[in-house]
Amino acid sequence: MQETGNDYLTGLYTRQKLYAFYAQLGQEVPLHFMFMDVDNFKNVNDVYGHNAGDELLKAVASILTSSAPLAKAIRLGGDEFVLLFTGVVPIEELSGIAQNIISRVTDHEGFSQISTIVSASIGILYNETSVTPLDAILSKSDVAMYYAKNHGKGRFVFYHDIEESILIEKELEKRQHIALEQGEFEIRYLPVISPQTSRLVLSQAKLFWNLPDGTTKERKDFITLFERNGFICILNRWMIREVCRHLELYHQNYQQAGKIGIYISKLLLLEKDFVPRLLAYIAQHGISPSELELELSEPSFVRGSTQVIHALKELKKSGFAISVIDVGTDFKSLKYWDTLFLDSIIFDSGYLNRTLRTSRGRQIIKMLLGTGRELKMAVMANGVASREEADFLSRCGCSAIAGPCYSGPLERKQYFDYVKDRILVDEVAYKFRFRNHLRSEDGQFEGTVIGSGIEYKKGITDNWNALSFPGGSSGQNLIELPMQLLSEPSFTVCMWLKPLVLNCWTSTFYARYRGCFTTFSPSAAENNSIFRVRDDADSNGWYDVLFRQIPCNEWSFVCLTYDDASSTTRAYINGRKAGFLANIPSLMACRQILIGGDPFQDSYTGYLSGLIFYNYVKSESELEALYEQFFSEPGFAGKKENFWLEND
């Protein structure tokens, strides 16, 4: 029977009764405290209603009293509970009790009708005495509980195991304002690279703390503390001002816009004047909203989401891009993917590292990447260490990758040099419209006929004529183009093809390099098309991208890319990825370019139109847009393909 003055719902001690009990203890009584919080309790109330929440609390109370019958069980309030042990209790026994409680709560014992994920986080204070004030004991055990909650939930932590970390946090908290005044905080920039093109997509602003003792702390070492004590708002505003200042310098140095991803705390989004204040910051430095991608951490969607969503919608209206970082920590943002119109999601590095280890995990990643693409979101991956992981993610449709496989965070000057030396290129396109001549549209390059029988015909649209190739023996009835068209180490070649005869191994595009060549054949063995790189110095040096054969007597848009930075070739048909191969030999010093044939096989019979050379690698989305541009032009002679199912 419930004791008088006990908690009305669970029958456990109340906070007041705990204080009364503690006051009558002797001076040297050994004490041990477990402070427990029910993880995701609010979700249960939100989904199932408060009656179900009450039933859960009663079930938890039963678990506590049966797991530790000799302890005093207290409900402090809400979903917080305490177990008070008196006398000598081995630490191993306390660990066993805590783990038993967590297991039973996780297994939904006594509340099986609730399908929401529920667990328990427990902080344990071991071997105190009743000399210590109760408030101090509750404070320490509460700190241990929140440490458990902030480091994965569903676990227990002993205060003495984290005491040193807590003391360090207190020292950091003491000097946080001084550190900002004295310039100890620093922003470095992490390049985020397209794995398809090796071009810079954006750069993430990463926060570091350079302490006076010479050590440097990363964001993960202090962000939880600053979110908890509210200093993150002050620091976040400083970050925004610094990023705007750096972008202004970038404009001055390179006369072009930048793109920076910057973390925004949920607490800042809850400030009513945040959006106008942010717009004022960027206007002061001549920054466009499109140059900032505002990053919200996945755990921000746990509580107070309504105000957060409202602020994000206001930011979207103002022209800012919105992304969710740390995706995979708990997937709290998932239910907002369809309504918030996010620009990108960025997978948590820890989640990726765990998930990519198993075949089942890789299937999950592929599914999530596919979902992101269908929702028109860029899907990015953080912390990718190896080229193998980058290649896998690229094949699955990952839009951009950051991590050691490309670069670590760079100081501002290093970052500017990185952009200048490795990323910035003058993006040039050489277009051949074949309007009764073989000159490029800009007049810079002109082809030469080898052989005879090549004619100018109507092409894929009214804006693009075609060359009609009659076929012939090897090296005959083809066009030689200036080798300078492929002077850059990376390239994209696009062309519309309408074969009239599918002769096996006949080339429509061939480029000879020093020690190797590359070629595209509309027809190869076993009814495939092939994009091939051949290394002359290696007897086994055939690097072949095989994919579905393009049809006869129909126009097909074929695009071929070579990325020197990642040694990767890709082939696309009608704006969609068709084949991929990594670890390709370097293509150095182009010596010859042929279209309509090559020196080894019979020449091509059919039409070729819409020939474009790019001095960089274009992405799948860019090539899809280019394809759509063609069929929107007057006189389009092809047939728009309603794309096949993804074959990844």
Number of C-alpha atoms within 10 A of each C-alpha: 4 12 10 9 12 18 19 12 13 20 19 26 25 21 17 14 16 20 13 11 12 14 13 9 13 11 11 12 14 17 20 23 26 28 27 30 23 24 20 16 19 17 16 21 15 11 13 15 12 13 11 17 22 17 16 26 23 18 18 24 20 17 19 27 17 12 17 18 12 12 18 18 24 26 24 19 10 13 19 18 24 28 21 18 21 18 12 11 14 10 14 9 10 19 15 12 16 24 18 16 27 25 16 18 24 16 14 20 15 17 17 10 11 16 11 14 14 20 22 28 28 32 28 28 25 20 18 15 19 19 13 12 11 15 10 10 18 17 13 21 27 24 23 29 28 19 23 22 23 11 12 11 21 21 20 25 24 24 21 16 12 14 14 11 12 18 11 12 16 13 11 16 17 11 12 18 13 11 17 15 10 9 11 15 19 17 19 20 25 24 27 25 23 22 28 26 26 24 23 18 19 21 23 22 23 19 22 19 20 16 15 9 6 6 8 14 13 12 12 10 13 16 15 15 17 19 14 10 11 14 16 21 19 13 17 18 17 14 21 19 16 15 22 23 18 18 24 19 14 16 15 11 11 13 10 9 14 19 17 24 22 23 21 19 21 23 17 19 20 17 13 11 11 15 17 12 12 15 16 13 17 21 13 12 16 14 21 17 19 15 19 25 24 23 24 24 20 23 18 16 21 14 13 12 15 11 14 20 17 13 21 23 15 14 21 18 10 14 14 20 21 23 25 26 24 21 25 19 16 14 13 16 21 14 10 13 17 10 8 15 17 21 20 24 25 24 24 20 21 15 17 20 16 11 17 17 10 11 10 11 16 18 14 14 19 19 13 17 24 19 14 23 16 9 15 13 19 18 24 26 24 23 20 21 17 12 16 12 16 24 20 15 24 19 18 20 23 26 28 27 29 28 20 15 15 21 17 14 21 19 15 15 11 13 17 17 13 15 16 13 10 12 15 12 13 8 9 10 17 19 19 25 21 24 18 12 13 20 19 21 16 10 11 10 17 15 18 14 15 14 12 14 14 19 13 18 17 18 27 28 19 12 16 22 22 26 26 24 26 20 23 19 14 17 18 22 24 29 25 20 20 17 17 13 19 24 14 16 17 25 21 24 22 24 21 26 27 25 24 18 17 20 18 17 22 25 29 26 23 23 22 21 20 14 16 20 20 21 24 27 25 29 25 21 11 10 16 16 25 24 27 20 25 22 21 13 9 10 8 9 14 15 19 20 20 22 21 16 18 22 18 16 14 15 23 24 25 23 28 23 24 28 25 22 15 20 15 22 27 23 27 20 24 21 23 19 23 20 21 20 19 17 13 21 17 21 25 18 17 21 15 18 23 25 23 30 31 29 13 12 17 21 26 33 24 21 28 28 26 22 23 19 20 20 20 25 25 23 21 20 13 12 22 16 12 15 22 14 10 21 16 11 14 11 15 16 16 17 10 15 10 7 10 7 6 10 7 11
